[in-house]
Amino acid sequence: MRNMVLFEGLLNGDVRVNLLGVLHGVHDPGIGKCDMKKLRGVAMELLDNAQRYGSGPIAFE
């Protein structure tokens, strides 16, 4: 079974906070704790960039 988050629309602060909550709830036993922390950091940076530099609706999964 594959889980994913699909988002299409305008990214604002509220959406970003909710998505960060989802990211912090992710746990994959096949990925080490340190690597998971790095992946979350990259995902947060991507969300930050999308909100800062985006000029319209975005889509990701």
DSSP file (Angstrom, degrees, kcal/mol; ACC not computed):
  #  RESIDUE AA STRUCTURE BP1 BP2  ACC     N-H-->O    O-->H-N    N-H-->O    O-->H-N    TCO  KAPPA ALPHA  PHI   PSI    X-CA   Y-CA   Z-CA
    1    1 A M              0   0    0      0, 0.0     2,-0.5     0, 0.0     0, 0.0   0.000 360.0 360.0 360.0 134.7    0.0    0.0    0.0
    2    2 A R        -     0   0    0      2,-0.0     2,-0.4     0, 0.0     0, 0.0  -0.933 360.0-159.3-113.4 128.7    1.3    3.4   -0.9
    3    3 A N        +     0   0    0     -2,-0.5     2,-0.3     2,-0.0     0, 0.0  -0.825  19.2 164.6-102.8 143.9    0.4    6.6    1.0
    4    4 A M        -     0   0    0     -2,-0.4     2,-0.5     2,-0.0    -2,-0.0  -0.991  33.4-130.3-153.3 160.3    0.7   10.0   -0.5
    5    5 A V        -     0   0    0     56,-0.6     2,-0.5    -2,-0.3    -2,-0.0  -0.963  21.9-166.5-111.4 128.1   -0.4   13.6   -0.1
    6    6 A L        +     0   0    0     -2,-0.5     2,-0.4     2,-0.0    55,-0.2  -0.971  10.0 177.1-116.4 127.0   -1.8   15.3   -3.1
    7    7 A F  E     +A   60   0A   0     53,-2.9    53,-2.4    -2,-0.5     2,-0.4  -0.996   9.9 170.0-133.7 133.0   -2.2   19.1   -3.0
    8    8 A E  E     +A   59   0A   0     -2,-0.4     2,-0.3    51,-0.2    51,-0.2  -0.978  45.8  49.7-138.1 126.4   -3.4   21.5   -5.7
    9    9 A G  E    S-A   58   0A   0     49,-2.6    49,-2.9    -2,-0.4     2,-0.4  -0.948  91.6 -24.9 146.8-165.3   -4.1   25.1   -5.0
   10   10 A L        -     0   0    0     -2,-0.3     2,-0.7    47,-0.2     5,-0.1  -0.669  54.8-137.7 -84.4 134.1   -2.7   28.2   -3.4
   11   11 A L        +     0   0    0     -2,-0.4     2,-0.2    45,-0.4    43,-0.1  -0.823  33.9 163.1 -94.9 114.7   -0.2   27.6   -0.7
   12   12 A N     >  -     0   0    0     -2,-0.7     4,-2.4     1,-0.0     5,-0.2  -0.659  54.2 -87.8-120.3-178.6   -0.6   29.9    2.3
   13   13 A G  H  > S+     0   0    0     -2,-0.2     4,-2.3     1,-0.2     5,-0.2   0.861 123.9  52.0 -59.3 -38.9    0.6   29.8    5.9
   14   14 A D  H  > S+     0   0    0      2,-0.2     4,-2.1     1,-0.2    -1,-0.2   0.923 111.4  45.8 -66.4 -44.0   -2.3   27.7    7.1
   15   15 A V  H  > S+     0   0    0      1,-0.2     4,-2.6     2,-0.2     5,-0.2   0.913 111.9  53.0 -63.6 -42.0   -1.8   25.0    4.5
   16   16 A R  H  X S+     0   0    0     -4,-2.4     4,-2.4     1,-0.2    -2,-0.2   0.913 108.0  49.8 -61.0 -43.6    1.9   25.0    5.1
   17   17 A V  H  X S+     0   0    0     -4,-2.3     4,-1.8     1,-0.2    -1,-0.2   0.912 112.0  48.5 -61.9 -42.7    1.5   24.4    8.8
   18   18 A N  H  X S+     0   0    0     -4,-2.1     4,-1.8     1,-0.2    -2,-0.2   0.906 111.5  49.0 -65.0 -41.6   -0.9   21.5    8.1
   19   19 A L  H  X S+     0   0    0     -4,-2.6     4,-2.4     1,-0.2    -1,-0.2   0.880 108.9  53.1 -66.5 -36.8    1.4   19.9    5.6
   20   20 A L  H  X S+     0   0    0     -4,-2.4     4,-2.2     2,-0.2    -1,-0.2   0.883 106.3  54.1 -64.5 -36.8    4.3   20.2    8.1
   21   21 A G  H  X S+     0   0    0     -4,-1.8     4,-1.0     2,-0.2    -2,-0.2   0.904 108.5  48.8 -61.5 -41.2    2.2   18.4   10.7
   22   22 A V  H >X S+     0   0    0     -4,-1.8     3,-0.6     1,-0.2     4,-0.6   0.925 109.6  52.3 -62.6 -45.0    1.7   15.6    8.2
   23   23 A L  H >< S+     0   0    0     -4,-2.4     3,-1.0     1,-0.3    -2,-0.2   0.888 107.7  51.1 -60.2 -39.7    5.4   15.4    7.5
   24   24 A H  H 3< S+     0   0    0     -4,-2.2    -1,-0.3     1,-0.2    -2,-0.2   0.737 107.0  55.4 -71.2 -20.6    6.3   15.2   11.2
   25   25 A G  H << S+     0   0    0     -4,-1.0     2,-0.3    -3,-0.6    -1,-0.2   0.537  84.2 107.8 -86.7  -6.6    3.8   12.3   11.5
   26   26 A V    <<  +     0   0    0     -3,-1.0     2,-0.4    -4,-0.6    -3,-0.0  -0.526  42.6 174.9 -75.8 133.8    5.4   10.3    8.8
   27   27 A H        -     0   0    0     -2,-0.3     3,-0.0     3,-0.0     6,-0.0  -0.964   9.9-178.9-141.1 123.5    7.4    7.2    9.9
   28   28 A D    >   -     0   0    0     -2,-0.4     3,-2.1     3,-0.2     8,-0.1  -0.966  17.8-154.8-122.6 113.1    9.0    4.7    7.6
   29   29 A P  T 3  S+     0   0    0      0, 0.0    -1,-0.1     0, 0.0     4,-0.1   0.708  94.0  62.1 -61.4 -18.5   10.7    1.8    9.4
   30   30 A G  T 3  S+     0   0    0      2,-0.1     2,-0.5    -3,-0.0    -3,-0.0   0.554  95.6  69.7 -83.2  -7.3   13.0    1.4    6.3
   31   31 A I  S <  S-     0   0    0     -3,-2.1    -3,-0.2     2,-0.0     5,-0.0  -0.941  86.8-120.1-115.1 130.3   14.5    4.9    6.7
   32   32 A G     >  -     0   0    0     -2,-0.5     4,-2.5     1,-0.1     5,-0.2  -0.204  25.2-111.8 -64.6 158.0   16.8    5.7    9.6
   33   33 A K  H  > S+     0   0    0      1,-0.2     4,-1.8     2,-0.2     5,-0.1   0.882 117.1  48.7 -59.5 -42.1   15.9    8.5   12.0
   34   34 A C  H  > S+     0   0    0      2,-0.2     4,-1.8     1,-0.2    -1,-0.2   0.912 112.3  48.0 -66.4 -43.8   18.7   10.8   10.8
   35   35 A D  H  > S+     0   0    0      1,-0.2     4,-2.4     2,-0.2    -2,-0.2   0.882 109.6  53.3 -65.3 -38.1   17.8   10.3    7.2
   36   36 A M  H  X S+     0   0    0     -4,-2.5     4,-2.4     1,-0.2    -1,-0.2   0.889 106.8  52.4 -63.8 -38.8   14.1   11.0    7.9
   37   37 A K  H  X S+     0   0    0     -4,-1.8     4,-2.0     2,-0.2    -1,-0.2   0.900 109.7  49.0 -63.6 -40.5   15.0   14.2    9.6
   38   38 A K  H  X S+     0   0    0     -4,-1.8     4,-2.2     2,-0.2    -2,-0.2   0.915 110.2  50.8 -64.6 -43.1   17.0   15.3    6.5
   39   39 A L  H  X S+     0   0    0     -4,-2.4     4,-2.5     1,-0.2    -2,-0.2   0.898 109.6  50.3 -62.5 -41.0   14.1   14.4    4.2
   40   40 A R  H  X S+     0   0    0     -4,-2.4     4,-2.6     1,-0.2    -1,-0.2   0.897 108.9  52.9 -62.9 -39.5   11.7   16.4    6.4
   41   41 A G  H  X S+     0   0    0     -4,-2.0     4,-2.0     2,-0.2    -2,-0.2   0.904 110.0  47.1 -62.3 -42.1   14.1   19.4    6.2
   42   42 A V  H  X S+     0   0    0     -4,-2.2     4,-2.4     2,-0.2    -2,-0.2   0.923 112.1  50.3 -64.8 -44.5   14.2   19.2    2.4
   43   43 A A  H  X S+     0   0    0     -4,-2.5     4,-2.3     1,-0.2    -2,-0.2   0.901 110.2  50.2 -61.8 -41.0   10.4   19.0    2.2
   44   44 A M  H  X S+     0   0    0     -4,-2.6     4,-2.5     2,-0.2    -1,-0.2   0.894 109.7  51.0 -64.2 -39.5   10.1   22.0    4.5
   45   45 A E  H  X S+     0   0    0     -4,-2.0     4,-2.6     2,-0.2    -2,-0.2   0.904 109.6  50.2 -64.2 -41.3   12.5   24.0    2.3
   46   46 A L  H  X S+     0   0    0     -4,-2.4     4,-2.4     2,-0.2    -2,-0.2   0.903 111.4  48.3 -64.0 -41.4   10.5   23.1   -0.8
   47   47 A L  H  X S+     0   0    0     -4,-2.3     4,-2.3     2,-0.2    -2,-0.2   0.917 111.6  50.5 -63.1 -42.9    7.3   24.2    0.9
   48   48 A D  H  X S+     0   0    0     -4,-2.5     4,-2.6     1,-0.2    -2,-0.2   0.928 112.1  46.6 -60.7 -46.5    8.9   27.4    2.0
   49   49 A N  H  X S+     0   0    0     -4,-2.6     4,-3.0     1,-0.2     5,-0.4   0.893 110.5  52.9 -64.2 -40.2   10.2   28.1   -1.5
   50   50 A A  H  X S+     0   0    0     -4,-2.4     4,-1.3     1,-0.2    -1,-0.2   0.903 114.1  42.6 -62.5 -40.7    6.8   27.3   -3.1
   51   51 A Q  H  < S+     0   0    0     -4,-2.3    -2,-0.2     2,-0.2    -1,-0.2   0.905 119.1  43.7 -72.1 -40.6    5.1   29.8   -0.7
   52   52 A R  H  < S+     0   0    0     -4,-2.6    -2,-0.2    -5,-0.2    -3,-0.2   0.909 128.5  23.7 -72.3 -43.5    7.8   32.5   -1.1
   53   53 A Y  H  < S+     0   0    0     -4,-3.0    -3,-0.2    -5,-0.2    -2,-0.2   0.541  92.8 110.4-105.8  -8.7    8.3   32.4   -4.8
   54   54 A G     <  -     0   0    0     -4,-1.3     4,-0.1    -5,-0.4    -4,-0.0  -0.433  42.0-171.6 -70.1 141.1    5.1   30.9   -6.1
   55   55 A S        -     0   0    0      2,-0.2    -1,-0.1    -2,-0.1    -4,-0.1   0.249  66.3  -6.0-115.9  10.9    2.9   33.3   -8.0
   56   56 A G  S    S-     0   0    0    -47,-0.1   -45,-0.4     1,-0.0   -47,-0.1  -0.915 104.7 -19.0-173.8-162.6   -0.2   31.1   -8.4
   57   57 A P        -     0   0    0      0, 0.0     2,-0.3     0, 0.0   -47,-0.2  -0.266  56.1-161.7 -61.6 147.7   -1.6   27.7   -7.8
   58   58 A I  E     -A    9   0A   0    -49,-2.9   -49,-2.6    -4,-0.1     2,-0.3  -0.840   4.8-157.8-124.3 164.0    0.8   24.8   -7.2
   59   59 A A  E     +A    8   0A   0     -2,-0.3     2,-0.3   -51,-0.2   -51,-0.2  -0.990  20.7 150.2-144.2 135.7    0.4   21.1   -7.4
   60   60 A F  E      A    7   0A   0    -53,-2.4   -53,-2.9    -2,-0.3    -2,-0.0  -0.983 360.0 360.0-155.9 161.4    2.4   18.3   -5.9
   61   61 A E              0   0    0     -2,-0.3   -56,-0.6   -55,-0.2    -1,-0.1   0.264 360.0 360.0-141.7 360.0    2.1   14.8   -4.6
